[in-house]
Amino acid sequence: MRNFLIRLLATFFYVGYLPLIPGTFGSLAGILIFYLIKGNPLTYLLVTLILIVLGFASVGQAERLMQTKDPRYIVIDEVCGMLLSFLFIPYDIKLVIIGFLLFRILDTLKPYPAGSLERVRGSVGIMSDDIIAGLYTNIILQIVVRFISFKTS
């Protein structure tokens, strides 16, 4: 039962087992959560924090179960990174598209310190690069939101 729950969480309810691009599907799952709870910032923050904690608690163990360093099936890190990308960002389809593309690019490029942290074994290595990509994406989106608001006021 324990191994089942670890896999369930780490693969984000088996989204990670979808063929071809599991990280992108994990990011899309994060967008779905954003869409479902976007109206309540406190709920959104709590869900994001809970998923980050569950991610750190599960992915290191899932890595051991799957006997591979950072298996592609683990996508809760992408879900968490995507949720961080949209934290305190108003829902707007243009921002969702920009945020998704930015997050995927930053997750791929692994800007400092993501690249060096990714090499750490276990949960820290798996989760940290996506958390950093999500935080960087959020900073850029916050600037975009303020610029657009300033422009239209």
C-alpha positions in Angstrom: 0.0 0.0 0.0 2.8 2.4 0.9 4.6 1.8 -2.5 1.2 2.3 -4.3 0.8 5.7 -2.6 4.3 6.8 -3.3 3.9 6.0 -7.0 0.4 7.6 -7.1 1.7 10.9 -5.6 5.1 11.0 -7.5 3.5 10.3 -10.9 0.6 12.7 -9.9 -2.2 10.1 -10.2 -0.3 8.3 -13.0 -0.2 11.3 -15.3 3.6 10.6 -15.5 2.8 7.3 -17.3 1.2 9.1 -20.3 3.2 8.4 -23.4 5.8 10.7 -25.0 6.1 13.9 -22.9 5.2 13.2 -19.3 6.8 16.5 -18.0 4.6 18.5 -20.3 1.5 16.5 -19.2 2.5 17.2 -15.5 2.7 20.9 -16.3 -0.7 20.8 -17.9 -2.1 19.0 -14.8 -0.7 22.0 -12.8 -2.6 24.4 -15.1 -5.8 22.4 -14.6 -5.4 22.8 -10.8 -4.7 26.5 -11.3 -7.9 26.8 -13.4 -10.0 24.8 -10.8 -9.0 26.9 -7.7 -7.9 30.2 -9.2 -10.6 32.2 -7.5 -9.4 31.6 -4.0 -5.8 32.7 -3.3 -5.6 31.1 0.1 -6.9 27.7 -1.1 -4.5 28.0 -4.0 -1.5 28.7 -1.7 -2.5 25.9 0.6 -2.9 23.3 -2.2 0.4 24.4 -3.7 2.2 24.1 -0.3 0.6 20.7 0.4 1.6 19.4 -3.0 5.2 20.6 -2.6 5.4 18.8 0.8 3.9 15.7 -0.7 6.3 15.9 -3.6 9.4 16.2 -1.3 8.0 13.3 0.7 7.3 11.0 -2.2 9.8 11.6 -5.1 13.0 10.4 -3.4 11.2 7.2 -2.4 9.7 6.8 -5.9 13.2 7.2 -7.3 14.4 4.3 -5.2 11.3 2.2 -6.1 11.9 2.8 -9.8 15.6 2.3 -9.4 16.5 5.2 -11.7 17.7 8.7 -11.0 14.9 11.2 -11.6 12.7 8.9 -13.6 10.6 10.6 -16.3 7.4 9.2 -14.7 7.8 11.4 -11.7 5.9 14.6 -12.6 4.6 16.0 -9.3 7.7 18.3 -9.5 6.3 19.8 -12.7 2.9 20.1 -11.2 4.4 22.0 -8.2 6.5 24.2 -10.4 3.6 25.1 -12.6 1.5 26.0 -9.5 4.3 28.2 -8.2 4.4 29.9 -11.6 0.8 31.1 -11.2 0.8 31.9 -7.5 -0.9 35.3 -7.1 -1.3 35.7 -10.8 -4.7 36.6 -12.1 -6.3 34.1 -14.5 -6.0 35.2 -18.1 -5.5 32.7 -20.9 -2.7 34.8 -22.4 -0.8 34.7 -19.0 -1.5 30.9 -18.8 0.1 30.4 -22.3 3.1 32.7 -21.5 3.5 31.1 -18.1 3.4 27.5 -19.5 5.9 28.3 -22.2 8.2 30.2 -19.8 8.1 27.4 -17.3 8.9 24.7 -19.8 11.8 26.7 -21.2 13.2 27.5 -17.8 12.7 23.9 -16.7 14.7 22.8 -19.7 17.5 25.4 -19.5 17.8 25.0 -15.7 19.1 28.5 -14.9 21.3 28.9 -11.8 21.0 27.4 -9.2 18.6 24.8 -10.7 21.2 23.0 -12.8 23.5 22.4 -9.8 20.7 21.4 -7.5 19.3 19.0 -10.0 22.4 16.9 -9.6 21.7 16.3 -5.9 20.2 12.8 -5.3 16.8 12.2 -4.0 13.9 14.6 -3.4 15.9 17.8 -3.4 17.5 17.0 -6.7 14.1 16.1 -8.4 12.0 18.9 -6.9 14.3 21.9 -6.7 14.9 22.6 -10.4 11.1 22.7 -11.1 10.5 24.9 -8.0 13.2 27.3 -9.2 11.8 27.3 -12.7 8.3 28.0 -11.2 9.6 30.9 -9.0 11.5 32.5 -11.9 8.4 32.1 -14.1 6.3 33.7 -11.4 8.7 36.7 -11.1 8.5 37.3 -14.8 4.7 37.0 -14.8 4.4 39.4 -11.9 6.4 41.9 -14.0 4.2 41.3 -17.0 1.0 41.7 -15.0 2.2 45.0 -13.5 3.4 46.3 -16.9 0.1 45.4 -18.6 -1.9 46.9 -15.7 0.2 50.1 -15.8 -0.2 50.3 -19.6 -4.0 50.0 -19.5 -4.7 52.3 -16.5 
